[in-house]
Amino acid sequence: MRVHFIAIGGSVMHNLALALHHKGFDVTGSDDEFFEPSKSRLAANGLLPEETGWHPERITADLDAVILGMHAMNDNPELVRARELGLKVYSFPEYLYEQTKDKKRIVVGGSHGKTTTTSMIMHVMRTLGMKFDYMVGAQIEGFDTMVGLSKDAPVAVFEGDEYLSSTLDMTSKFLRYKPDVAILTGIAWDHINVFPTWDSYVGTFRKFVDSIMSNGKYIYYASDPELVNLASSLRGDVEAMPYEGLSYRTENEQTIVTVEGRDYAVGIFGKHNMQDMNAAMLACKSVGISAEDFMKAIVSFRGAAKRLQTLKESKNSVAFLDFAHSPSKLKATLDAVRDKYSNRKIVACMELHTFSSLTKAFLPQYANTMASADEAMVYFNPQVIEHKRLEPITEADVAEAFGGDNLKVFTKSDAMVAEIESKNYENAVLLIMTSGNFDGQNLKEIANKVIV
């Protein structure tokens, strides 16, 4: 099979390219810029183009498929050439389905927790020696790539994103996967550039539930009223499987989970993680894994990259990095840290970085999300707002939206870093939350400096 990637340098795109390469496909690709780690990883496998840019001469009639990345525009010269030749052009999720359409597909969706839940399922299956294909939105310990495809695995596990598939395919990614087992962890409004209203956002999850295959399963968090509502109109050939968080307790800052009368000391913490763990256990049960085997395997799980990832830890202080940026993720992450470290001071800092988070009308969604921190900091870059062509916001706008007297707002990342480094972290937790990097700050270096 000969496959060409338009925009091969993307985070998930280059992982799919590597997966197909490892599967024995003849893979080529182009992009107008490359960043690490994709640049080095493609080069190490002989897939890095000799020069950047778009080269329509690389699009030839003998290609079996062209895979189009999200940032390639309609007038991309390679895309134009592919259309002229009548080649089949796939979005990333379309091609994942094409490669796994004869397998049992477990798809994890939701506004939060989907990466962690997907990672848990993958970790357990790998620990128990099961064969499976996968796609997940973060680097997971024990997996070389974020995408894995094979000829003989009977199961595929996908993280299901509700964002758009490509410039040609304006369908939510998870609608392309046609799950046999669908998980929804919760719905909290996001991606307002694509879903400008709450109803339009909920609507795409309704379509996802409708896409479940005949005799499939719908696993959903039972305390989310929207998910319960979706269950009420479920097709008769789909089984509804509601769940809550697993029973747990904290002893000496160690999380103990109780399942079927047995206690298990696990390596992750927080109420939201206990919910995700139960969802993952139900999904694994659908492929024959018992609760006992699941729990024995999950005790060695330490989380996905940037999901309460430990940057530095000493005897009585610790620094975490988390991907949290939307209101629901922010609150869940902070509450988890407060639950585990009830006797420590918590210094929390976050970056408003995404389109939604920098939109003035969306800011009130952040009300009280950082209330459980002792000291809170929020950073945003006005130049990013200008670049995204959004209405300007001020420090006062952000402070009013978040609320509380524990908050400081910054528009210069160096000033915020100086504030972070000025604190005493004796018996304290530093929690850094961002989907970016505070405009180029070395977050690991900051943690090493303050946690001693």
N, C-alpha and C positions, 0 to 999 in steps of 0.2 A: 504494500500500500504506500502510495506517495501522497504526503499531506504537506500543505504549505500554510504557515501561520502569518496572517497580517496583524502586526503588533505583537510579535513573539516575546517581547521583553517584559510584558505585564506580570504581576505577581503570580496570578493563577495560570495565565497563559503559558508562561515558560515551564511551569510545573506539568501542565498537560503535554507540552512538547517533549519534556524529559520522559514522561510516562510512556508515550507512544514510541519514543526512541528505544527505551528499554524493552518494549514489547516487540521490537523488530521492524518498526515502520521506517520508511525513508522520509525524514523530516527536514524541511527547510523553513526559513522564516525571514521576515524583515521588520524593522522598526526605525523610527526617526531618532530615538535616543535609548540608551541602556544605563541602568543603575545597578548597584550591588543590592542583593547577592545574585540577581538573575544573570548579570553579565559574566561573572566568573563561572557560574554553574553551567551556562550554555557553552562557554568556551571549553570547559573541562570535558564536555561530551561532544565536541566538534560541531556544535549547532549555532555558534555565534557567527552572524554574517560578517564577511570581510570588510564591508563598509555599511554605514548607517544610511537610512533613507529608503525611499520606495522605488522599486525597480520592476516595472510591469513586464519586462522581458523574462523575469523569473516565473511568471504565470504562463504555464504551457498546457496544451490540451491533454497531456497524459497524466495530469494530476487527478487523483481520486477524490480529493476534497480540499477545500480552502476553509480555514477557520478564522473568523473575523473577531478581533479584539474590541473592547468597549471604546477605546479612544481613537479608533480609525473612523474617519468621517465618510459620508456618502460619496464624496468626490475623490477618495483615495485612488491613485493611479492603478494600483494593483487590483483593487476591488472592481474598478471600471473594466480592466482587462479580463478579469474572471467572468464578469457578466457578459462581455462580448463573446467569450468562448463558450458560454452556456454551462460553465462549471457549477457544481453544487457548492454553495456557500453556506456554512454552518455557523451559528453562534456557538460559544463555548458550551453552554448547557445542552444545546441540541446535539452536539457531537458526543458529549458524555452519555446521553441517553442512547444514541446510536450504538455506542460501544457496549452498553449494558442492557439492552432491551430484552434479552433472553434470560436475565438474572432477576432475583428477588431484590427489589430496591427499597432500602430504608432511607427516608428523607427527613431531615431534622430542620424545621422552620421555626420562626418566631422572631420577635423584635429584640430578644436578648437570650443569651444562654445557648444558642445553637452551636457555636464552635465548641464549647465545653462539653455539651451533650454528645455531639458527634465524636469528639476525642475520646470520651469515656467508652463509647461503644467500640471504637477502633482498638483502644488499649486492651479491653477485655478479650475481644476476639483474637487479637495478636497473642496475648498472654496464654490463651487456651489453644493456640495452634490452628485456628481456623483460617481458611483461605477466603479473602474478600477483596473486592475493588473498593476504592474510596476517593473522596474529594472533601477536603476540609480547609477552612480559611485561615489557618495558622500552622506554624511549624510545630510538630508534635514529637516529643522524645521517642526515639526508636524508629522513626520513619524518615527516610532520606528526602522524600518529596511530599508535597501537599496533595498530589494526585497519584493514584496507583491503579493500573489497569492490567488485566491478565486474560488469558484465554479460557481458563478452567474454573475460576472462582465462581461459586454459585450465588453469592450475595454481593451487593454493592451498597455502600454506606455513603450518603452525600449530605453535606451541609447545604440547606436550601435557602438561598438568598432571595428576598422579594424584590431586589433592584432589577433594572432592565437588563436584557440579555446582550444586546448590541445595538449599533446605530441603525441596523436594518430590522432587528427583531425587538420591538418595543414591548415584549411580553416579560413579565416577572420571571426570573431565572427558574424558580422552583416549579413553575407551571409546565416546564419542559420535561420534568423527570418522571411523571406518572408513577407515584409511589405505590408499592404494595403495603408498606407500613409508613404512615405519616405521623410525625410528632410536631405538635405546636406547643411551645413553652410559654407563650404569652403575647399579647398585642399591645404595644405602646407606640403611638404615632411617631413616625420618622420619615425621612426622605421626602420632605414636603415639596421639593422641586419636581418630583414625579407624582406624588400623591398630595395635591394641595388641600384636600379636605379629609377629615376623619373617615367619612363614609367611603371615599375612594380607596383609602388605605385598607380598611377592613375588607372591602370588596375583593381585593386581590387574594386575601387569605381564604375568603369564601370560595373563590375559584380553585385554590389549592386543595381544599377539602373535597370539592367536587371532582377533582382529578384523580382521586384515589382509585386504584384498580378494583375490579370486581372481587369480592371476598377479601378485601383488604382490611386494615386496622387503622383507626384514628386514635392516637394516644395524645391526650391533652391535659393541661393543668386545670384542675377542677375548680380553682378559686378565681379564675379569670372569667368574668361574665360573658365576654365576647366569644371565648372558646366554647363555653357552655351553650351559648346561643347557636353557634355553628353545629354543635352536636345534635341540637334539637331538630335540625332539618337534614340530618344525615340520611343518605340513601339506605334502603333496607339491606343491601348486600355488603355493607361496611360495618364492622364491629367497633363500637365506641369503648374506649378504655381510659377513663379518667384517672388522674393520680394527684396526690399531694406530696409534700416533702417527706422524706424518710425520718423516722424518729431518731433523734440524736441528743447528745449532751456534751458539754465541754468540761474536761477535767485537766487542770494544770496546763491550760492552753492547748490541749489535745482533743480532737473531735472523735467521739465514740458513737458509731452508728449501730442501731439495733435492728436486725432483720430476722424474722422467724425465731425470735427468742435468743439469738446469738449476738454478741457484741463484736464489733470490728473497729479497730483504730485505723482511721483513714488519713491520707496526706493532704486533704483539702478541707476547707471549712466554709461556713456560712449557710444561711437558710436557703439561698437560691441554688447553691451547689447541691444541697440535699434534695431539692426538687428535681434538678437536672439528673441526679444519680438515679432517682426512681424512674424517670422517663427512659433513661438508658437501659435500666434493668428490664423494663417491660419490652423494649425493643429487642433486647438480647433473648428474652424469653420466647419471642416470636420465631426465633431460629434455633430453639432447642436448648438454650443455656439456662440452667437452674439458678435460682436466687443464691444458693450457697456458692456455686462455682463463680457466679458474677461477683459476689462480695469478696471472695478469696483473691480474685484477680484485681479488683478495683483498689485494694489497699495499697498497691504500689503505684497508683496513678498520682502524678504530681501536678497535673494541670497542663494547659496549652500555653504557648508563648504569649506573653502580655496579658494573661488572665491570672491576676494575683501572683505574678511571677516574682520570686524573691530575688532582688538585686544585691542585697547585702544583709547579713544578719550577724549580730554579736550576742553577748549573753543576755542583755535586757533591752535591745533595740533592734529594729528591723525596717528595711525599706522594700516596698512592693511597687511593681509596675503593672498597671492594668489598662486594658483597651477602652475602658468605660469612657463614654463621651455623651451618649444620649441620656436624658433624665432618668429613665428607668434603670439603665445600667449603672449610672452614677450612684443612685440611692442604694441599690442592691449591694454594690461593692463596698460602700462605706458602712452600711449596716452589718455586713459580714465581718468586717474588720473590728467594728465596735463590739460585736457579739463575742468574738474570740479574745480580744484584748481589752476586756472591760476595765482593767485596772491601769491601763497605760494612756498617756496623752497621745492623741492622734492629730498629726499635721497632714492635711490633705490639700493637694494642688491639682487643678485640672485645666485642660486647654479647650477652649471653644474653637473648633477646627473645621467641622463639616458645614455644608450648605445650610442644613436645618439649624444647627446650633448658633450660627452667625446671623440668622434671620430674626429681625427685631420682633416680629409678630409671634415667633416661636419661643422667645426667651422666657415668658411666664411659665412654660412647662417645667422650668428648673426650680420652681418655688420650693424651698425647704429641702432640696435634695442633698445639701451638705450640712444639714443641721446637726448631725451626730458627730461631726469633727470638732475638736477643741479649737483648732485654728484652720481656717480654710482660705485658699487662694485660687483665683480664677484669672487665666491669661487669655488674651486674644490679640491678634495683630490687625490693626485697622487697614493695612495694605492688602491683606488677604480679602477683607470685605470688599474693598474697592475692586480687586481683581475679579471677584465673583459677581461684580456689578449688583451688589446688595445695598439696601438702605443703610447708611452709617448708623452705628450704635456707639454709645459713650460708656465710660466706666460707671457713671451713675445709673444708666439703663440696666447694666448687668447687675450691679449691687441691689437695685430695687427688685429685679426679677428673682434673684436667688433668695434674698431676704436674710435676716439674722444679723447679729452683731459680732459674729466670729469671722467675717469675710473681708478680704482685701482683694482688690481688682488691679491687674497690671496690664499694660500695653507694651511693655519692654521686657523681653524674656530675661535679659541680664539682671534687671532689677528684681525680678521674681526669684531668680536663682540666688542672688545675694541675700534676699529675705529668708529663703530656705536654709541657706548655709549659716545664717546668724542664729539659728535656733539650737537649743540644748535638747539632745535626743536621748538623754538618760531616761530609761523606762518609757520609751516612746515608740511610735510607729510613724514612718514617713510613707504616705501613699501618693504615688504619682499616677495620674489618670489622663490618658490622651490617646487619640488615634493618629497623632503626629509625633513630633519630637520637640515642641516648644521652639520652633524655628532653629533647628540645628544644634540644640544643646545635647551634651553627652550625659545622658541620664545615669548611666552606670558609674561614670566618674563622680557625679554629684552624690550618689549613694555611698560610694567608697569614702568620700570626704567627710560625710556627716555621721556615718554609722561606724563607730570605733569600739 
